[in-house]
Amino acid sequence: MIDCPLMPGPGPVYHENCDCPLEDSATWLQEMNCPLSIPQIQKDLAHFPAIDPEKIAAEIPKRFGQRQSLCHYTLKDNKVYIKTHGEHVGFRIFMDAILLSLTRKVKMPDVEFFVNLGDWPLEKKKSNSDIHPIFSWCGSTDSKDIVMPTYDLTDSVLETMGRVSLDMMSVQANTGPPWESKNATALWRGRDSRKERLELVKLSRKHPELIDAAFTNFFFFKHDERLYGPIVKHISFFDFFKHKYQINIDGTVAAYRLPYLLVGDSVVLKQDSIYYEHFYNELQPWKHYIPVKSNLSDLLEKLQWAKDHDEEAKKIAKAGQEYARNNLMGDDIFCYYFKLFQEYGNLQVSEPQIREGMQRVEPQTEDDLFPCSCHRRKTKDEL
């Protein structure tokens, strides 16, 4: 057996397949440079001054389990247990993966919680008196779900050292030509998952000198394909950054490509939206992106502003990129999840249980290419 390779980073993060949890979570948090608190987590959990695992285990499946796809998880003694509710539960693979990954890195708190596998946030009750804590990948201004990093961003973090995939590191290394040599049109590609996207394609046809927008797939508005088609071939995401301007428009919910657009070196024009990812509240319009009204009525005006104020647009692009590099990388995602479960766990008023019908999520077997030997790092006072 060879020593497990340590991946470069701020803390004790072994190769992804190494099962080497650090028992002292406080040390792990410190070595990972995790923040003491995260405002979005504080905001989301403020709706739930006390969380009763017995109560949510009984009530959430009755309320949501028949119409929605949910996972009921318990983390106990650093093992992961699950029971699924609903028909379409394939997306559990993303949640299983991050939970197993965390348990390989650090001793996790014992927690019991429910994850929404669908696109839309679920908890829409206006009163706080009878709401339920539901973890979701997307939040909205009219819901009270507890927001996590999206499955897409989470998967990109876990797969960065695995198969070839779109991830934050590879985008940074493929940002195309320098600003002055980029194409001075706004680029957008995607599917027809929101009517504003149809409007964008119409704008592109009227103003091809400003916008290059086209659909790569029709699903929701197939009857309108003749009006808004034909579909075009996918282009490499790295080729997006041959253009100065990137347009970010909601799909069914928030467009999960925003982290990748920010970490490139183009300026992002972001549609105003009721939907948000875990980091949106930290972004500042006109500092990290150029805001656009939800109905796109001022998109042409904002594009013209960017053209007329090239240095300011370049500065916004740079600020967005720096934000993404400093806040949306792998260690930031691991920190967010751990802090979320830690603070959620502190609100529990009884012990999480391995409920009837739960099964253990089995950890993956050791990778033969990277056999692991865990090292216990001594603290300074032990040296």
C-alpha positions as a LaTeX table, in Angstrom:
\begin{tabular}{lrrr}
\hline
Residue & $x$ (\AA) & $y$ (\AA) & $z$ (\AA) \\
\hline
Met1 & 0.00 & 0.00 & 0.00 \\
Ile2 & 1.25 & 3.49 & $-0.85$ \\
Asp3 & 0.54 & 6.65 & 1.06 \\
Cys4 & $-2.68$ & 8.34 & 0.05 \\
Pro5 & $-1.77$ & 11.39 & $-2.06$ \\
Leu6 & $-2.70$ & 14.71 & $-0.51$ \\
Met7 & $-4.35$ & 17.09 & $-2.95$ \\
Pro8 & $-3.01$ & 20.66 & $-2.78$ \\
Gly9 & $-5.33$ & 22.94 & $-0.82$ \\
Pro10 & $-5.81$ & 24.79 & 2.43 \\
Gly11 & $-6.70$ & 21.78 & 4.55 \\
Pro12 & $-6.42$ & 18.01 & 4.99 \\
Val13 & $-8.26$ & 17.03 & 1.80 \\
Tyr14 & $-6.99$ & 13.68 & 0.57 \\
His15 & $-7.65$ & 12.22 & $-2.84$ \\
Glu16 & $-11.42$ & 12.14 & $-3.32$ \\
Asn17 & $-11.64$ & 8.37 & $-2.85$ \\
Cys18 & $-9.71$ & 8.27 & 0.43 \\
Asp19 & $-11.81$ & 7.54 & 3.50 \\
Cys20 & $-9.78$ & 9.57 & 6.01 \\
Pro21 & $-12.19$ & 11.65 & 8.12 \\
Leu22 & $-10.68$ & 14.06 & 10.60 \\
Glu23 & $-12.30$ & 13.45 & 13.97 \\
Asp24 & $-11.86$ & 17.03 & 15.17 \\
Ser25 & $-14.24$ & 19.07 & 13.03 \\
Ala26 & $-13.04$ & 22.35 & 14.55 \\
Thr27 & $-9.53$ & 21.63 & 13.28 \\
Trp28 & $-10.90$ & 20.70 & 9.85 \\
Leu29 & $-12.88$ & 23.94 & 9.65 \\
Gln30 & $-9.82$ & 25.94 & 10.61 \\
Glu31 & $-7.50$ & 24.21 & 8.16 \\
Met32 & $-10.08$ & 24.60 & 5.38 \\
Asn33 & $-10.34$ & 28.32 & 6.19 \\
Cys34 & $-14.10$ & 28.00 & 6.52 \\
Pro35 & $-15.92$ & 31.19 & 7.60 \\
Leu36 & $-17.25$ & 31.37 & 11.13 \\
Ser37 & $-20.75$ & 32.02 & 9.78 \\
Ile38 & $-22.44$ & 32.21 & 6.39 \\
Pro39 & $-25.21$ & 34.83 & 6.05 \\
Gln40 & $-27.37$ & 32.77 & 3.67 \\
Ile41 & $-27.38$ & 29.85 & 6.11 \\
Gln42 & $-28.29$ & 32.19 & 8.97 \\
Lys43 & $-31.11$ & 33.66 & 6.89 \\
Asp44 & $-32.52$ & 30.28 & 5.86 \\
Leu45 & $-32.37$ & 28.74 & 9.32 \\
Ala46 & $-33.89$ & 31.80 & 11.01 \\
His47 & $-37.33$ & 30.41 & 10.06 \\
Phe48 & $-36.68$ & 27.34 & 12.24 \\
Pro49 & $-35.76$ & 28.19 & 15.85 \\
Ala50 & $-36.18$ & 24.52 & 16.80 \\
Ile51 & $-36.23$ & 21.39 & 14.64 \\
Asp52 & $-37.80$ & 18.19 & 15.94 \\
Pro53 & $-36.58$ & 15.14 & 13.98 \\
Glu54 & $-39.54$ & 13.08 & 15.22 \\
Lys55 & $-42.01$ & 15.69 & 13.98 \\
Ile56 & $-40.48$ & 16.19 & 10.54 \\
Ala57 & $-40.07$ & 12.43 & 10.04 \\
Ala58 & $-43.82$ & 12.01 & 10.55 \\
Glu59 & $-45.15$ & 15.14 & 8.85 \\
Ile60 & $-43.00$ & 15.88 & 5.78 \\
Pro61 & $-43.69$ & 12.57 & 3.95 \\
Lys62 & $-47.43$ & 13.03 & 4.51 \\
Arg63 & $-47.38$ & 16.59 & 3.25 \\
Phe64 & $-45.00$ & 16.31 & 0.29 \\
Gly65 & $-44.17$ & 12.64 & $-0.27$ \\
Gln66 & $-47.01$ & 11.75 & $-2.64$ \\
Arg67 & $-46.64$ & 14.63 & $-5.09$ \\
Gln68 & $-42.94$ & 15.48 & $-4.83$ \\
Ser69 & $-39.67$ & 13.58 & $-4.99$ \\
Leu70 & $-37.87$ & 13.68 & $-1.65$ \\
Cys71 & $-35.00$ & 12.00 & 0.15 \\
His72 & $-35.14$ & 11.49 & 3.90 \\
Tyr73 & $-31.56$ & 11.33 & 5.18 \\
Thr74 & $-30.02$ & 10.56 & 8.53 \\
Leu75 & $-26.32$ & 11.06 & 9.22 \\
Lys76 & $-25.43$ & 8.95 & 12.24 \\
Asp77 & $-21.93$ & 8.05 & 13.46 \\
Asn78 & $-20.54$ & 9.38 & 10.18 \\
Lys79 & $-22.65$ & 6.97 & 8.14 \\
Val80 & $-25.35$ & 7.98 & 5.65 \\
Tyr81 & $-28.85$ & 6.48 & 5.63 \\
Ile82 & $-31.69$ & 7.22 & 3.22 \\
Lys83 & $-35.35$ & 6.59 & 2.47 \\
Thr84 & $-36.82$ & 7.97 & $-0.75$ \\
His85 & $-40.33$ & 9.30 & $-1.37$ \\
Gly86 & $-41.92$ & 9.86 & $-4.76$ \\
Glu87 & $-41.40$ & 8.42 & $-8.20$ \\
His88 & $-38.48$ & 10.35 & $-9.71$ \\
Val89 & $-35.60$ & 10.00 & $-7.27$ \\
Gly90 & $-32.66$ & 9.56 & $-9.64$ \\
Phe91 & $-31.15$ & 12.88 & $-8.62$ \\
Arg92 & $-30.43$ & 11.41 & $-5.19$ \\
Ile93 & $-27.06$ & 10.36 & $-6.66$ \\
Phe94 & $-25.83$ & 13.95 & $-6.33$ \\
Met95 & $-26.83$ & 14.23 & $-2.68$ \\
Asp96 & $-25.52$ & 10.77 & $-1.88$ \\
Ala97 & $-22.20$ & 11.73 & $-3.44$ \\
Ile98 & $-21.60$ & 14.95 & $-1.48$ \\
Leu99 & $-22.65$ & 13.34 & 1.82 \\
Leu100 & $-20.30$ & 10.40 & 1.29 \\
Ser101 & $-17.55$ & 12.79 & 0.22 \\
Leu102 & $-17.94$ & 14.83 & 3.40 \\
Thr103 & $-17.91$ & 11.75 & 5.63 \\
Arg104 & $-14.61$ & 10.74 & 4.03 \\
Lys105 & $-13.10$ & 14.11 & 4.96 \\
Val106 & $-14.43$ & 14.99 & 8.41 \\
Lys107 & $-16.55$ & 13.61 & 11.22 \\
Met108 & $-20.01$ & 14.91 & 10.38 \\
Pro109 & $-22.61$ & 15.92 & 12.98 \\
Asp110 & $-25.59$ & 13.62 & 13.52 \\
Val111 & $-28.47$ & 15.18 & 11.59 \\
Glu112 & $-31.81$ & 14.16 & 10.10 \\
Phe113 & $-33.24$ & 16.11 & 7.18 \\
Phe114 & $-35.23$ & 16.06 & 3.94 \\
Val115 & $-33.92$ & 16.99 & 0.48 \\
Asn116 & $-36.17$ & 18.16 & $-2.34$ \\
Leu117 & $-35.04$ & 16.55 & $-5.61$ \\
Gly118 & $-37.24$ & 18.73 & $-7.81$ \\
Asp119 & $-36.53$ & 22.03 & $-9.51$ \\
Trp120 & $-38.90$ & 24.28 & $-7.58$ \\
Pro121 & $-38.69$ & 25.19 & $-3.87$ \\
Leu122 & $-41.49$ & 23.56 & $-1.87$ \\
Glu123 & $-42.18$ & 25.42 & 1.37 \\
Lys124 & $-44.55$ & 28.23 & 0.34 \\
Lys125 & $-46.44$ & 28.81 & 3.60 \\
Lys126 & $-46.41$ & 32.45 & 4.65 \\
Ser127 & $-46.68$ & 31.77 & 8.37 \\
Asn128 & $-43.67$ & 30.41 & 10.24 \\
Ser129 & $-45.88$ & 28.54 & 12.71 \\
Asp130 & $-46.31$ & 25.34 & 10.72 \\
Ile131 & $-43.55$ & 25.29 & 8.12 \\
His132 & $-41.16$ & 22.41 & 7.52 \\
Pro133 & $-37.41$ & 22.52 & 6.89 \\
Ile134 & $-36.76$ & 21.33 & 3.34 \\
Phe135 & $-33.31$ & 21.41 & 1.75 \\
Ser136 & $-33.34$ & 22.51 & $-1.90$ \\
Trp137 & $-30.80$ & 23.37 & $-4.58$ \\
Cys138 & $-32.64$ & 26.55 & $-5.48$ \\
Gly139 & $-34.41$ & 29.16 & $-3.37$ \\
Ser140 & $-36.98$ & 31.81 & $-4.20$ \\
Thr141 & $-38.25$ & 35.00 & $-2.66$ \\
Asp142 & $-41.69$ & 33.41 & $-2.15$ \\
Ser143 & $-40.50$ & 30.24 & $-0.39$ \\
Lys144 & $-38.65$ & 29.21 & 2.77 \\
Asp145 & $-36.57$ & 26.26 & 1.64 \\
Ile146 & $-33.04$ & 25.87 & 2.99 \\
Val147 & $-30.69$ & 26.42 & 0.08 \\
Met148 & $-27.66$ & 24.26 & $-0.73$ \\
Pro149 & $-25.10$ & 24.61 & $-3.52$ \\
Thr150 & $-26.71$ & 23.27 & $-6.70$ \\
Tyr151 & $-26.28$ & 19.65 & $-7.71$ \\
Asp152 & $-24.48$ & 20.86 & $-10.83$ \\
Leu153 & $-21.87$ & 22.92 & $-8.99$ \\
Thr154 & $-21.49$ & 20.22 & $-6.33$ \\
Asp155 & $-20.99$ & 17.53 & $-8.96$ \\
Ser156 & $-18.40$ & 19.65 & $-10.75$ \\
Val157 & $-16.43$ & 19.92 & $-7.51$ \\
Leu158 & $-16.52$ & 16.17 & $-6.87$ \\
Glu159 & $-15.63$ & 15.31 & $-10.46$ \\
Thr160 & $-12.82$ & 17.84 & $-10.92$ \\
Met161 & $-10.21$ & 15.18 & $-10.20$ \\
Gly162 & $-12.20$ & 12.40 & $-11.86$ \\
Arg163 & $-13.58$ & 12.24 & $-15.36$ \\
Val164 & $-13.32$ & 15.16 & $-17.76$ \\
Ser165 & $-16.23$ & 17.46 & $-17.00$ \\
Leu166 & $-17.17$ & 21.12 & $-16.87$ \\
Asp167 & $-15.77$ & 22.47 & $-13.64$ \\
Met168 & $-14.68$ & 25.77 & $-12.18$ \\
Met169 & $-10.98$ & 24.98 & $-12.56$ \\
Ser170 & $-11.14$ & 24.07 & $-16.24$ \\
Val171 & $-13.23$ & 27.14 & $-17.09$ \\
Gln172 & $-10.55$ & 29.37 & $-15.55$ \\
Ala173 & $-7.94$ & 27.74 & $-17.77$ \\
Asn174 & $-10.00$ & 28.21 & $-20.95$ \\
Thr175 & $-11.21$ & 31.80 & $-20.98$ \\
Gly176 & $-10.41$ & 32.46 & $-24.61$ \\
Pro177 & $-8.75$ & 35.53 & $-26.09$ \\
Pro178 & $-7.91$ & 38.66 & $-24.07$ \\
Trp179 & $-10.70$ & 41.20 & $-23.52$ \\
Glu180 & $-9.63$ & 43.48 & $-26.35$ \\
Ser181 & $-9.76$ & 40.59 & $-28.85$ \\
Lys182 & $-13.12$ & 39.14 & $-27.82$ \\
Asn183 & $-16.20$ & 39.28 & $-30.05$ \\
Ala184 & $-18.25$ & 42.33 & $-29.06$ \\
Thr185 & $-21.61$ & 40.53 & $-29.17$ \\
Ala186 & $-23.56$ & 38.91 & $-26.35$ \\
Leu187 & $-23.76$ & 35.13 & $-26.52$ \\
Trp188 & $-26.48$ & 32.79 & $-25.28$ \\
Arg189 & $-27.24$ & 29.13 & $-25.93$ \\
Gly190 & $-29.72$ & 26.89 & $-24.16$ \\
Arg191 & $-33.10$ & 25.21 & $-24.25$ \\
Asp192 & $-36.59$ & 26.67 & $-24.34$ \\
Ser193 & $-37.39$ & 26.38 & $-20.63$ \\
Arg194 & $-38.75$ & 29.92 & $-20.10$ \\
Lys195 & $-40.68$ & 32.37 & $-22.27$ \\
Glu196 & $-38.07$ & 35.10 & $-21.74$ \\
Arg197 & $-35.65$ & 32.84 & $-23.57$ \\
Leu198 & $-37.99$ & 32.94 & $-26.55$ \\
Glu199 & $-37.96$ & 36.73 & $-26.34$ \\
Leu200 & $-34.17$ & 36.70 & $-26.27$ \\
Val201 & $-34.01$ & 34.73 & $-29.51$ \\
Lys202 & $-36.45$ & 37.21 & $-31.08$ \\
Leu203 & $-34.21$ & 40.09 & $-29.96$ \\
Ser204 & $-31.22$ & 38.32 & $-31.43$ \\
Arg205 & $-32.88$ & 38.13 & $-34.83$ \\
Lys206 & $-33.75$ & 41.81 & $-34.75$ \\
His207 & $-30.32$ & 42.88 & $-33.47$ \\
Pro208 & $-27.73$ & 40.33 & $-34.63$ \\
Glu209 & $-25.01$ & 42.96 & $-34.26$ \\
Leu210 & $-25.65$ & 42.93 & $-30.49$ \\
Ile211 & $-26.86$ & 39.43 & $-29.61$ \\
Asp212 & $-26.09$ & 35.90 & $-30.80$ \\
Ala213 & $-28.80$ & 33.77 & $-29.14$ \\
Ala214 & $-30.16$ & 30.42 & $-30.31$ \\
Phe215 & $-31.76$ & 27.25 & $-28.97$ \\
Thr216 & $-29.91$ & 23.97 & $-28.79$ \\
Asn217 & $-33.05$ & 22.02 & $-27.91$ \\
Phe218 & $-36.85$ & 22.39 & $-27.87$ \\
Phe219 & $-38.89$ & 20.71 & $-25.15$ \\
Phe220 & $-41.36$ & 23.11 & $-23.53$ \\
Phe221 & $-42.43$ & 25.07 & $-26.64$ \\
Lys222 & $-42.11$ & 22.46 & $-29.38$ \\
His223 & $-45.12$ & 23.95 & $-31.17$ \\
Asp224 & $-43.13$ & 27.18 & $-31.58$ \\
Glu225 & $-40.01$ & 25.59 & $-33.03$ \\
Arg226 & $-40.88$ & 26.94 & $-36.47$ \\
Leu227 & $-40.92$ & 30.47 & $-35.04$ \\
Tyr228 & $-37.82$ & 30.29 & $-32.87$ \\
Gly229 & $-35.77$ & 27.55 & $-34.53$ \\
Pro230 & $-34.00$ & 25.96 & $-36.10$ \\
Ile231 & $-31.98$ & 24.49 & $-33.28$ \\
Val232 & $-28.23$ & 24.90 & $-33.52$ \\
Lys233 & $-25.39$ & 22.61 & $-32.51$ \\
His234 & $-23.94$ & 22.81 & $-29.04$ \\
Ile235 & $-20.73$ & 24.75 & $-28.79$ \\
Ser236 & $-17.99$ & 24.18 & $-26.26$ \\
Phe237 & $-18.64$ & 26.14 & $-23.09$ \\
Phe238 & $-15.07$ & 27.38 & $-23.33$ \\
Asp239 & $-15.98$ & 29.02 & $-26.65$ \\
Phe240 & $-18.50$ & 31.18 & $-24.82$ \\
Phe241 & $-15.59$ & 33.28 & $-23.62$ \\
Lys242 & $-14.65$ & 34.31 & $-27.13$ \\
His243 & $-17.45$ & 36.85 & $-26.52$ \\
Lys244 & $-17.29$ & 39.85 & $-24.18$ \\
Tyr245 & $-20.87$ & 39.59 & $-22.97$ \\
Gln246 & $-22.71$ & 36.61 & $-21.45$ \\
Ile247 & $-26.47$ & 36.63 & $-20.85$ \\
Asn248 & $-27.80$ & 34.69 & $-17.85$ \\
Ile249 & $-31.56$ & 33.98 & $-17.98$ \\
Asp250 & $-33.61$ & 31.68 & $-15.75$ \\
Gly251 & $-34.64$ & 28.28 & $-16.99$ \\
Thr252 & $-37.31$ & 26.42 & $-15.04$ \\
Val253 & $-35.67$ & 28.04 & $-12.00$ \\
Ala254 & $-32.31$ & 29.79 & $-11.59$ \\
Ala255 & $-29.87$ & 29.15 & $-14.42$ \\
Tyr256 & $-27.24$ & 26.95 & $-12.82$ \\
Arg257 & $-24.55$ & 28.05 & $-15.29$ \\
Leu258 & $-23.96$ & 31.37 & $-13.49$ \\
Pro259 & $-20.90$ & 30.21 & $-11.47$ \\
Tyr260 & $-19.20$ & 29.11 & $-14.69$ \\
Leu261 & $-20.06$ & 32.36 & $-16.47$ \\
Leu262 & $-18.71$ & 34.41 & $-13.58$ \\
Val263 & $-15.42$ & 32.54 & $-13.35$ \\
Gly264 & $-14.73$ & 33.17 & $-17.02$ \\
Asp265 & $-13.46$ & 36.58 & $-18.07$ \\
Ser266 & $-16.55$ & 37.89 & $-19.86$ \\
Val267 & $-19.02$ & 40.27 & $-18.25$ \\
Val268 & $-22.35$ & 38.74 & $-17.21$ \\
Leu269 & $-25.70$ & 40.41 & $-17.86$ \\
Lys270 & $-27.96$ & 38.76 & $-15.29$ \\
Gln271 & $-31.74$ & 38.80 & $-15.43$ \\
Asp272 & $-33.54$ & 39.91 & $-12.26$ \\
Ser273 & $-35.27$ & 36.89 & $-10.76$ \\
Ile274 & $-37.22$ & 35.56 & $-7.80$ \\
Tyr275 & $-34.96$ & 32.48 & $-7.88$ \\
Tyr276 & $-31.50$ & 32.27 & $-6.38$ \\
Glu277 & $-28.61$ & 29.93 & $-5.70$ \\
His278 & $-26.80$ & 29.77 & $-2.38$ \\
Phe279 & $-24.42$ & 32.64 & $-3.23$ \\
Tyr280 & $-26.64$ & 35.15 & $-5.08$ \\
Asn281 & $-27.20$ & 37.37 & $-2.05$ \\
Glu282 & $-23.47$ & 38.07 & $-1.92$ \\
Leu283 & $-23.39$ & 39.36 & $-5.51$ \\
Gln284 & $-23.73$ & 43.08 & $-6.09$ \\
Pro285 & $-25.25$ & 44.50 & $-9.29$ \\
Trp286 & $-22.89$ & 46.78 & $-11.18$ \\
Lys287 & $-19.98$ & 45.31 & $-9.24$ \\
His288 & $-20.09$ & 41.60 & $-10.13$ \\
Tyr289 & $-22.60$ & 41.69 & $-13.01$ \\
Ile290 & $-24.78$ & 44.02 & $-15.07$ \\
Pro291 & $-28.45$ & 43.74 & $-13.98$ \\
Val292 & $-31.23$ & 43.30 & $-16.55$ \\
Lys293 & $-34.98$ & 43.54 & $-15.89$ \\
Ser294 & $-36.81$ & 40.23 & $-15.66$ \\
Asn295 & $-38.77$ & 40.89 & $-18.87$ \\
Leu296 & $-35.53$ & 41.85 & $-20.72$ \\
Ser297 & $-37.02$ & 45.24 & $-21.63$ \\
Asp298 & $-33.72$ & 46.99 & $-20.93$ \\
Leu299 & $-31.34$ & 44.35 & $-22.30$ \\
Leu300 & $-30.47$ & 46.30 & $-25.44$ \\
Glu301 & $-29.90$ & 49.42 & $-23.36$ \\
Lys302 & $-27.59$ & 47.56 & $-20.96$ \\
Leu303 & $-25.64$ & 46.01 & $-23.82$ \\
Gln304 & $-25.17$ & 49.41 & $-25.39$ \\
Trp305 & $-24.00$ & 50.76 & $-22.04$ \\
Ala306 & $-21.40$ & 47.99 & $-21.84$ \\
Lys307 & $-20.18$ & 48.82 & $-25.34$ \\
Asp308 & $-19.97$ & 52.53 & $-24.53$ \\
His309 & $-18.21$ & 51.90 & $-21.20$ \\
Asp310 & $-15.74$ & 49.21 & $-22.17$ \\
Glu311 & $-13.30$ & 49.69 & $-19.30$ \\
Glu312 & $-16.08$ & 49.68 & $-16.71$ \\
Ala313 & $-17.56$ & 46.52 & $-18.24$ \\
Lys314 & $-14.13$ & 44.89 & $-18.15$ \\
Lys315 & $-13.79$ & 45.86 & $-14.48$ \\
Ile316 & $-17.18$ & 44.25 & $-13.69$ \\
Ala317 & $-16.08$ & 41.09 & $-15.51$ \\
Lys318 & $-12.91$ & 40.99 & $-13.43$ \\
Ala319 & $-14.78$ & 41.52 & $-10.16$ \\
Gly320 & $-17.22$ & 38.72 & $-10.99$ \\
Gln321 & $-14.35$ & 36.40 & $-11.82$ \\
Glu322 & $-12.53$ & 37.22 & $-8.59$ \\
Tyr323 & $-15.70$ & 36.64 & $-6.57$ \\
Ala324 & $-16.16$ & 33.19 & $-8.15$ \\
Arg325 & $-12.51$ & 32.27 & $-7.63$ \\
Asn326 & $-12.68$ & 33.29 & $-3.97$ \\
Asn327 & $-16.11$ & 31.91 & $-3.08$ \\
Leu328 & $-17.25$ & 29.14 & $-5.43$ \\
Met329 & $-14.36$ & 26.70 & $-5.53$ \\
Gly330 & $-14.19$ & 23.22 & $-4.03$ \\
Asp331 & $-13.17$ & 24.19 & $-0.51$ \\
Asp332 & $-15.94$ & 26.81 & $-0.39$ \\
Ile333 & $-18.56$ & 24.22 & $-1.35$ \\
Phe334 & $-17.33$ & 21.72 & 1.25 \\
Cys335 & $-17.34$ & 24.47 & 3.89 \\
Tyr336 & $-20.87$ & 25.54 & 2.98 \\
Tyr337 & $-22.29$ & 22.04 & 3.30 \\
Phe338 & $-20.53$ & 21.32 & 6.58 \\
Lys339 & $-21.54$ & 24.64 & 8.16 \\
Leu340 & $-25.12$ & 24.11 & 6.98 \\
Phe341 & $-25.38$ & 20.67 & 8.58 \\
Gln342 & $-23.55$ & 21.83 & 11.69 \\
Glu343 & $-25.86$ & 24.78 & 12.31 \\
Tyr344 & $-28.96$ & 22.80 & 11.35 \\
Gly345 & $-27.87$ & 20.08 & 13.77 \\
Asn346 & $-27.56$ & 22.63 & 16.57 \\
Leu347 & $-31.28$ & 23.39 & 16.17 \\
Gln348 & $-32.40$ & 19.77 & 16.62 \\
Val349 & $-34.27$ & 19.17 & 19.87 \\
Ser350 & $-33.94$ & 15.38 & 19.84 \\
Glu351 & $-31.53$ & 12.79 & 18.52 \\
Pro352 & $-31.70$ & 11.89 & 14.81 \\
Gln353 & $-32.78$ & 8.31 & 14.24 \\
Ile354 & $-32.27$ & 5.63 & 11.61 \\
Arg355 & $-35.94$ & 5.30 & 10.71 \\
Glu356 & $-37.87$ & 2.26 & 9.57 \\
Gly357 & $-37.32$ & 1.71 & 5.86 \\
Met358 & $-34.01$ & 3.55 & 5.71 \\
Gln359 & $-31.05$ & 1.91 & 4.01 \\
Arg360 & $-27.41$ & 2.74 & 4.35 \\
Val361 & $-25.86$ & 4.58 & 1.42 \\
Glu362 & $-22.88$ & 2.35 & 0.81 \\
Pro363 & $-19.53$ & 4.06 & 0.38 \\
Gln364 & $-17.66$ & 3.35 & $-2.83$ \\
Thr365 & $-14.88$ & 0.82 & $-2.75$ \\
Glu366 & $-11.29$ & 2.00 & $-2.63$ \\
Asp367 & $-9.75$ & 2.97 & $-5.96$ \\
Asp368 & $-6.94$ & 0.56 & $-6.85$ \\
Leu369 & $-5.02$ & 3.40 & $-8.49$ \\
Phe370 & $-4.96$ & 5.36 & $-5.24$ \\
Pro371 & $-4.79$ & 3.02 & $-2.25$ \\
Cys372 & $-5.11$ & 5.13 & 0.85 \\
Ser373 & $-3.09$ & 5.41 & 4.02 \\
Cys374 & $-4.54$ & 8.00 & 6.35 \\
His375 & $-2.25$ & 10.32 & 8.27 \\
Arg376 & $-3.21$ & 11.92 & 11.56 \\
Arg377 & $-1.75$ & 15.39 & 11.55 \\
Lys378 & $-0.36$ & 16.51 & 14.88 \\
Thr379 & $-1.42$ & 19.83 & 16.23 \\
Lys380 & 1.22 & 22.41 & 17.11 \\
Asp381 & 1.04 & 21.73 & 20.83 \\
Glu382 & 1.83 & 18.05 & 20.18 \\
Leu383 & 5.06 & 18.79 & 18.31 \\
\hline
\end{tabular}
